[in-house]
Amino acid sequence: MSAIADNNTLPTESKAPRMGLAWQIAIGLAVGILVGFLLNKYPSVREAAIAGYLQPAGDLFIKLIKMIVVPIVFTSMVVGIAGVGDGKSLGRIGLKTLIYFEVITTIAIVIGLVFGNVFQPGAGTDIAQLGAVDISKFQSAGSQTAASHSFMQMVLAIVPDNILASMARGDLLPVIFFSVLFGLGLQSVSPDLRQPVLATLRGISDSMFKVTNIVMRYAPIGVAALIATTVANFGFGSLFPLLKLVAVTYAALALFAVVVLGITARLFGFSIFALLRIIKDELVIAFSTCSSATVLPQLMKKMEDYGSPKAITTFVVPTGYTFNLDGASIYLGIGTLFVAQLYGIHLGLQEQIVLTLTMVITSKGAAGVPGFMFVILLATLASAGLPLEGLAFIAGIDRIMDMGRTALNVIGNALAPLVIAKWEGQYDAAKGRAYLASLEQNR
């Protein structure tokens, strides 16, 4: 028996430690940059490599994540509301969440305008040196967005006329709205009817999180393919004429993350740097894929593990993907002023106040639209009477800036449920400390 026991324990003792996901993704990122740089130098094989291998491999990762987002959001939110919350507390949480999102995103827009005024990224730029990209495919969508982003149009967009169609399109706002109503309705039925439905949905939710873990094993390959495609298409040479715009954008994003979100976190008893350590894997993925949807399931799970109640996390995080786009809000201010400065158009204080109010509206509800940042920026330019053609000059490097914008969006949406949980007096500090301690032990 002892020999058998020794044989059973031998593989465990000799097993090598497994490399963490963050390191795997970092290696994938480095390999992708190297491959993209080489392909950029050899255009004869670039198109075939991108179309035949890299783009499909990257798109596969995005599709795998999108496949699991809606089931997780729906089941987690219904379980959180029907199993834990009630209508009165949910209304209070919803109001606080919207107030917090409006305050933070308005600050982000103002910071973008301040950076645009102080550093003037478009001033003195020679248009003749800039390469223009065709943006006609976004112009019709931009004009429609400018015309339709009234308050009542936003309300109408939230209410689905067919929830299954909304789920199929991946429209999170209608899914959230239906999930809230379904959760409240389920909560009001008798326990003998409610409990079996809750058990089923809880089982689906837990299973989908397991599926997420399986999908994330492909993340290093998907990240490598997506970043290789970006570098191969644009290289580093396209950055030089617009280096000032890129530098100003990233400086504003970094300041907002460290100062604004840092102070907000400190006011509610959190450390922004501890939060960054917790979500480092998600930040690398979001940065390289330019898609915050790729990390939504993991972000919800980690914030719940960090002490935010399930009922709050499952409501605040998905809602933030439409109403709390900090990176996009900053870039709206910088991008608008860049175009104005590019054409020598002066925008006074009154015009910029009107712009701020316009951006508060146009920055909401467009996150599900392909190229949504261009759509809402075009809508903003159109409302201000600025030349839409100016965006054609920065379209080629927009993905470089989109990487930073997306990462900041993720940081903001990770902090939000913690703030609301603390504001509601429901944050589990002991669970949060235990989670941080377990991360330190596993480093």
C-alpha positions as CSV (number, residue, x, y, z in Angstrom):
1,M,0.0,0.0,0.0
2,S,2.8,2.4,0.8
3,A,4.4,1.7,-2.6
4,I,1.1,2.6,-4.2
5,A,0.8,5.7,-2.2
6,D,4.4,6.7,-3.1
7,N,3.6,6.1,-6.8
8,N,0.4,8.2,-6.5
9,T,2.2,11.2,-4.9
10,L,5.2,11.1,-7.2
11,P,3.7,13.0,-10.2
12,T,2.4,15.7,-7.9
13,E,5.8,16.3,-6.5
14,S,7.6,16.4,-9.9
15,K,4.9,18.6,-11.6
16,A,6.3,21.9,-12.9
17,P,4.5,25.1,-11.9
18,R,2.1,26.3,-14.5
19,M,2.7,29.7,-16.2
20,G,0.0,32.2,-15.2
21,L,-2.4,33.6,-17.8
22,A,-0.9,37.1,-17.5
23,W,2.5,35.8,-18.6
24,Q,1.0,33.8,-21.4
25,I,-0.8,36.8,-22.7
26,A,2.3,39.0,-22.4
27,I,4.3,36.5,-24.4
28,G,1.5,36.3,-27.0
29,L,1.5,40.1,-27.1
30,A,5.3,40.2,-27.7
31,V,5.2,37.5,-30.3
32,G,2.3,39.3,-32.1
33,I,4.2,42.6,-32.2
34,L,7.3,40.9,-33.6
35,V,5.2,39.0,-36.3
36,G,3.4,42.2,-37.2
37,F,6.6,44.2,-37.5
38,L,8.1,41.5,-39.9
39,L,4.9,41.4,-42.0
40,N,4.9,45.2,-42.2
41,K,8.4,45.0,-43.7
42,Y,7.4,42.4,-46.3
43,P,4.1,43.5,-47.9
44,S,4.3,40.7,-50.5
45,V,3.2,38.2,-47.9
46,R,1.3,40.6,-45.5
47,E,-2.1,40.5,-47.1
48,A,-2.2,36.7,-47.4
49,A,-1.0,36.2,-43.8
50,I,-3.5,38.6,-42.4
51,A,-6.5,37.5,-44.4
52,G,-5.7,33.8,-44.2
53,Y,-4.5,33.3,-40.7
54,L,-4.1,36.3,-38.4
55,Q,-7.5,38.1,-38.7
56,P,-9.5,34.8,-38.5
57,A,-7.5,33.7,-35.5
58,G,-8.2,37.0,-33.8
59,D,-11.9,37.1,-34.8
60,L,-12.3,33.6,-33.4
61,F,-11.3,34.9,-29.9
62,I,-13.7,37.8,-30.1
63,K,-16.5,35.6,-31.2
64,L,-15.9,33.0,-28.5
65,I,-16.1,35.8,-25.8
66,K,-19.2,37.3,-27.4
67,M,-20.8,33.9,-27.4
68,I,-20.8,33.7,-23.6
69,V,-21.4,37.4,-22.6
70,V,-25.2,37.5,-23.0
71,P,-25.9,34.2,-21.2
72,I,-23.7,35.3,-18.3
73,V,-25.3,38.7,-18.0
74,F,-28.8,37.4,-18.2
75,T,-28.5,34.5,-15.8
76,S,-26.2,36.3,-13.3
77,M,-28.4,39.4,-13.2
78,V,-31.7,37.5,-12.7
79,V,-30.1,35.3,-9.9
80,G,-28.7,38.4,-8.2
81,I,-32.0,40.3,-8.3
82,A,-34.5,37.5,-7.6
83,G,-32.3,35.7,-5.1
84,V,-30.9,38.6,-3.2
85,G,-32.4,42.0,-3.9
86,D,-35.8,43.6,-3.9
87,G,-37.5,46.3,-6.0
88,K,-36.8,49.2,-3.6
89,S,-33.1,48.5,-3.1
90,L,-32.7,47.8,-6.8
91,G,-34.2,51.2,-7.6
92,R,-31.8,52.9,-5.1
93,I,-28.8,51.0,-6.5
94,G,-29.8,52.0,-10.1
95,L,-30.2,55.7,-9.2
96,K,-26.8,55.8,-7.4
97,T,-25.2,53.9,-10.3
98,L,-26.5,56.4,-12.9
99,I,-25.5,59.4,-10.8
100,Y,-22.0,58.0,-10.3
101,F,-21.6,57.2,-14.0
102,E,-22.8,60.7,-15.1
103,V,-20.4,62.4,-12.7
104,I,-17.4,60.3,-13.7
105,T,-17.9,60.5,-17.5
106,T,-18.6,64.2,-17.3
107,I,-15.3,64.7,-15.5
108,A,-13.6,62.5,-18.2
109,I,-15.1,64.7,-21.0
110,V,-13.9,67.9,-19.2
111,I,-10.4,66.4,-18.8
112,G,-10.3,65.6,-22.5
113,L,-11.2,69.2,-23.3
114,V,-8.6,70.6,-20.9
115,F,-5.9,68.4,-22.4
116,G,-7.0,69.4,-25.9
117,N,-6.9,73.1,-25.0
118,V,-3.6,73.0,-23.1
119,F,-1.5,70.8,-25.4
120,Q,-3.4,71.6,-28.7
121,P,-2.5,68.3,-30.5
122,G,-3.9,69.6,-33.8
123,A,-2.2,73.0,-33.8
124,G,0.6,73.4,-36.4
125,T,0.0,70.0,-38.0
126,D,0.5,70.0,-41.7
127,I,-2.5,68.3,-43.3
128,A,-0.5,67.5,-46.4
129,Q,1.7,65.2,-44.3
130,L,-1.2,63.2,-43.0
131,G,-2.5,60.0,-44.7
132,A,-6.3,60.0,-45.1
133,V,-8.5,56.9,-44.7
134,D,-12.0,56.4,-46.1
135,I,-14.6,57.0,-43.4
136,S,-17.6,57.1,-45.6
137,K,-19.0,53.9,-44.0
138,F,-19.2,55.7,-40.7
139,Q,-20.7,59.0,-41.9
140,S,-24.3,57.8,-42.4
141,A,-24.2,56.1,-39.0
142,G,-22.8,59.3,-37.5
143,S,-25.5,61.5,-38.9
144,Q,-28.2,59.0,-37.7
145,T,-26.6,59.0,-34.2
146,A,-26.6,62.8,-34.1
147,A,-30.3,62.9,-35.1
148,S,-31.5,60.1,-32.7
149,H,-29.6,60.7,-29.5
150,S,-32.3,62.5,-27.6
151,F,-33.3,61.4,-24.1
152,M,-36.5,59.8,-25.3
153,Q,-34.7,58.0,-28.1
154,M,-32.3,56.6,-25.5
155,V,-35.2,55.3,-23.4
156,L,-36.8,53.7,-26.4
157,A,-33.5,52.0,-27.3
158,I,-33.4,50.4,-23.8
159,V,-36.8,48.7,-24.2
160,P,-36.6,45.7,-26.5
161,D,-39.4,44.8,-28.9
162,N,-38.0,41.3,-29.2
163,I,-35.7,40.2,-26.4
164,L,-34.5,37.1,-28.3
165,A,-33.5,39.4,-31.2
166,S,-31.6,41.7,-28.8
167,M,-29.8,38.7,-27.3
168,A,-28.9,37.5,-30.7
169,R,-27.4,41.0,-31.6
170,G,-25.6,41.2,-28.2
171,D,-27.4,44.4,-27.3
172,L,-26.6,44.6,-23.6
173,L,-28.9,47.5,-22.6
174,P,-32.2,45.7,-23.7
175,V,-30.9,42.5,-22.1
176,I,-30.2,44.3,-18.8
177,F,-33.6,45.9,-18.9
178,F,-35.4,42.6,-19.5
179,S,-33.2,40.8,-16.9
180,V,-34.2,43.4,-14.2
181,L,-37.9,43.0,-15.0
182,F,-37.7,39.2,-15.1
183,G,-35.8,39.1,-11.9
184,L,-38.4,41.3,-10.1
185,G,-41.2,39.2,-11.6
186,L,-39.5,36.0,-10.5
187,Q,-39.0,37.4,-7.0
188,S,-42.7,38.0,-6.6
189,V,-43.9,34.4,-7.4
190,S,-44.2,31.8,-4.7
191,P,-41.0,30.1,-3.4
192,D,-42.0,26.7,-4.8
193,L,-42.1,28.2,-8.3
194,R,-39.1,30.6,-7.8
195,Q,-36.5,28.2,-6.4
196,P,-36.4,25.7,-9.3
197,V,-36.0,28.5,-11.8
198,L,-33.3,30.1,-9.7
199,A,-31.5,26.8,-9.3
200,T,-31.5,26.3,-13.1
201,L,-30.3,29.8,-13.8
202,R,-27.6,29.6,-11.1
203,G,-26.4,26.4,-12.7
204,I,-26.3,27.9,-16.1
205,S,-24.4,31.0,-14.8
206,D,-21.8,28.8,-13.0
207,S,-21.4,26.6,-16.0
208,M,-20.9,29.7,-18.3
209,F,-18.1,30.9,-16.0
210,K,-16.5,27.5,-16.4
211,V,-16.9,27.9,-20.2
212,T,-15.1,31.3,-19.8
213,N,-12.2,29.6,-18.2
214,I,-11.9,27.2,-21.1
215,V,-12.2,30.0,-23.7
216,M,-9.5,32.0,-21.9
217,R,-7.0,29.3,-22.7
218,Y,-7.1,30.5,-26.2
219,A,-6.5,34.2,-25.2
220,P,-2.7,34.2,-25.8
221,I,-3.2,33.1,-29.4
222,G,-6.1,35.5,-30.0
223,V,-4.2,38.4,-28.5
224,A,-1.1,37.6,-30.6
225,A,-3.1,37.4,-33.8
226,L,-5.0,40.7,-33.1
227,I,-1.9,42.8,-32.2
228,A,0.0,41.3,-35.2
229,T,-2.8,42.4,-37.5
230,T,-2.6,45.9,-36.1
231,V,1.1,46.3,-36.3
232,A,1.3,44.7,-39.8
233,N,-1.3,47.0,-41.2
234,F,-0.1,50.3,-39.8
235,G,3.5,49.7,-38.6
236,F,5.1,52.3,-36.4
237,G,5.8,54.8,-39.2
238,S,2.2,56.0,-39.3
239,L,2.5,57.2,-35.7
240,F,5.1,59.9,-36.4
241,P,2.9,62.6,-38.0
242,L,0.3,62.2,-35.3
243,L,2.6,61.4,-32.4
244,K,1.5,64.5,-30.5
245,L,-2.1,63.4,-30.6
246,V,-1.2,59.9,-29.4
247,A,0.9,61.2,-26.6
248,V,-1.7,63.7,-25.4
249,T,-4.4,61.0,-25.5
250,Y,-2.4,58.5,-23.4
251,A,-1.3,61.2,-21.0
252,A,-4.9,62.1,-20.4
253,L,-5.9,58.5,-20.0
254,A,-3.1,57.8,-17.5
255,L,-3.9,60.9,-15.4
256,F,-7.5,60.0,-15.2
257,A,-6.8,56.5,-14.1
258,V,-4.3,57.4,-11.5
259,V,-5.7,60.7,-10.2
260,V,-9.5,60.8,-10.8
261,L,-10.1,57.1,-10.4
262,G,-7.4,56.9,-7.8
263,I,-8.9,59.6,-5.6
264,T,-12.4,58.1,-6.1
265,A,-11.1,54.7,-5.0
266,R,-9.4,56.2,-1.9
267,L,-12.5,58.1,-0.9
268,F,-14.4,54.8,-0.8
269,G,-11.6,52.9,1.0
270,F,-9.9,51.2,-2.0
271,S,-6.5,51.4,-3.6
272,I,-6.4,51.9,-7.4
273,F,-3.1,50.0,-7.6
274,A,-4.5,47.0,-5.8
275,L,-7.4,47.0,-8.2
276,L,-4.9,47.2,-11.2
277,R,-3.1,44.1,-9.8
278,I,-6.4,42.2,-9.5
279,I,-7.4,42.9,-13.1
280,K,-4.0,42.9,-14.8
281,D,-5.0,39.9,-17.0
282,E,-8.1,41.6,-18.2
283,L,-6.3,44.9,-18.9
284,V,-3.8,43.1,-21.2
285,I,-6.6,41.4,-23.0
286,A,-8.7,44.5,-23.4
287,F,-5.7,46.6,-24.4
288,S,-4.6,44.2,-27.2
289,T,-8.1,43.3,-28.5
290,C,-9.6,46.8,-28.2
291,S,-12.8,45.2,-26.9
292,S,-13.9,45.5,-23.3
293,A,-16.6,42.8,-23.9
294,T,-13.8,40.2,-24.0
295,V,-13.3,40.6,-20.3
296,L,-16.8,41.2,-19.0
297,P,-17.4,37.7,-17.5
298,Q,-14.0,37.7,-15.8
299,L,-14.4,41.2,-14.5
300,M,-17.8,40.4,-12.9
301,K,-16.3,37.3,-11.3
302,K,-13.3,39.1,-9.9
303,M,-15.3,42.0,-8.4
304,E,-17.6,39.6,-6.8
305,D,-14.6,37.7,-5.3
306,Y,-13.2,41.0,-4.2
307,G,-16.3,41.7,-2.0
308,S,-18.9,43.3,-4.2
309,P,-22.3,41.5,-3.8
310,K,-23.6,39.6,-6.7
311,A,-26.7,41.7,-7.0
312,I,-24.7,44.9,-7.4
313,T,-21.9,43.5,-9.5
314,T,-24.2,41.8,-12.1
315,F,-26.1,45.1,-12.5
316,V,-23.4,47.7,-12.4
317,V,-20.7,46.1,-14.6
318,P,-22.9,45.4,-17.6
319,T,-24.6,48.8,-17.3
320,G,-21.2,50.5,-17.2
321,Y,-20.4,49.0,-20.6
322,T,-22.8,51.5,-22.1
323,F,-23.0,54.4,-19.5
324,N,-19.5,54.4,-18.1
325,L,-17.0,54.7,-21.0
326,D,-14.3,56.8,-19.4
327,G,-11.7,56.3,-22.1
328,A,-14.2,57.1,-24.9
329,S,-15.4,60.2,-23.0
330,I,-11.8,61.6,-22.7
331,Y,-11.1,61.0,-26.3
332,L,-14.3,62.7,-27.4
333,G,-13.0,66.0,-26.0
334,I,-9.4,65.5,-27.4
335,G,-10.6,64.3,-30.8
336,T,-13.1,67.1,-31.3
337,L,-10.5,69.8,-30.4
338,F,-7.9,68.1,-32.6
339,V,-10.2,68.4,-35.7
340,A,-11.0,72.0,-34.8
341,Q,-7.3,72.9,-34.4
342,L,-6.4,71.0,-37.5
343,Y,-8.6,73.4,-39.6
344,G,-7.8,76.5,-37.5
345,I,-11.3,76.8,-36.0
346,H,-11.4,78.4,-32.6
347,L,-14.0,77.1,-30.1
348,G,-14.7,79.4,-27.2
349,L,-15.8,78.6,-23.7
350,Q,-19.5,78.8,-24.6
351,E,-19.1,76.4,-27.5
352,Q,-17.1,74.0,-25.4
353,I,-19.8,74.0,-22.7
354,V,-22.4,73.1,-25.3
355,L,-20.0,70.5,-26.6
356,T,-19.7,68.9,-23.1
357,L,-23.5,68.7,-22.8
358,T,-23.7,67.2,-26.3
359,M,-21.0,64.6,-25.5
360,V,-22.8,63.5,-22.3
361,I,-25.6,62.4,-24.6
362,T,-23.7,61.1,-27.7
363,S,-21.3,59.0,-25.5
364,K,-24.2,56.8,-24.3
365,G,-25.8,53.8,-26.0
366,A,-23.5,53.4,-29.0
367,A,-21.0,50.8,-27.6
368,G,-22.6,48.0,-29.5
369,V,-22.1,49.7,-32.9
370,P,-19.1,48.5,-34.9
371,G,-16.5,51.4,-34.9
372,F,-18.7,53.1,-32.3
373,M,-16.0,55.6,-31.3
374,F,-16.0,57.0,-34.8
375,V,-19.8,57.0,-35.0
376,I,-20.2,59.1,-31.8
377,L,-17.2,61.4,-32.7
378,L,-18.7,62.0,-36.1
379,A,-22.1,62.8,-34.4
380,T,-20.3,65.2,-32.1
381,L,-18.5,67.0,-34.9
382,A,-21.7,67.2,-36.9
383,S,-23.5,68.8,-34.0
384,A,-20.7,71.4,-33.6
385,G,-20.5,72.1,-37.3
386,L,-16.9,71.0,-37.6
387,P,-15.5,69.3,-40.8
388,L,-16.1,65.6,-40.7
389,E,-13.2,65.0,-43.1
390,G,-10.8,65.7,-40.2
391,L,-11.4,62.3,-38.8
392,A,-10.1,60.7,-42.0
393,F,-6.6,61.8,-41.0
394,I,-6.6,60.0,-37.7
395,A,-8.6,56.9,-38.7
396,G,-5.4,55.0,-39.6
397,I,-4.0,55.3,-36.0
398,D,-7.3,55.1,-34.2
399,R,-6.7,51.5,-33.1
400,I,-3.5,52.5,-31.4
401,M,-5.5,55.0,-29.2
402,D,-8.4,52.6,-28.9
403,M,-6.2,50.2,-27.0
404,G,-5.7,52.8,-24.3
405,R,-9.3,53.9,-24.3
406,T,-10.6,50.3,-23.9
407,A,-8.2,49.6,-21.0
408,L,-9.4,52.7,-19.1
409,N,-13.0,51.7,-19.7
410,V,-12.2,48.4,-18.0
411,I,-10.6,50.1,-15.0
412,G,-13.6,52.4,-14.6
413,N,-16.1,49.5,-14.8
414,A,-14.1,47.4,-12.3
415,L,-14.1,50.2,-9.8
416,A,-17.8,51.1,-10.2
417,P,-19.3,48.1,-8.4
418,L,-16.9,48.5,-5.5
419,V,-17.9,52.1,-5.1
420,I,-21.7,51.4,-5.3
421,A,-21.3,48.4,-2.9
422,K,-19.5,50.6,-0.4
423,W,-22.0,53.4,-0.9
424,E,-24.8,51.0,-0.2
425,G,-23.0,49.6,2.9
426,Q,-23.0,46.1,1.3
427,Y,-19.3,45.7,0.6
428,D,-17.8,42.6,2.2
429,A,-14.4,43.9,3.5
430,A,-13.3,40.6,5.0
431,K,-13.9,38.8,1.7
432,G,-12.0,41.5,-0.1
433,R,-9.0,41.3,2.2
434,A,-9.0,37.5,1.9
435,Y,-9.1,37.7,-1.9
436,L,-6.1,40.1,-1.9
437,A,-4.2,37.9,0.5
438,S,-4.8,34.9,-1.7
439,L,-3.5,36.8,-4.8
440,E,-0.3,37.8,-2.9
441,Q,0.3,34.2,-1.9
442,N,-0.1,33.0,-5.6
443,R,2.3,35.6,-7.0
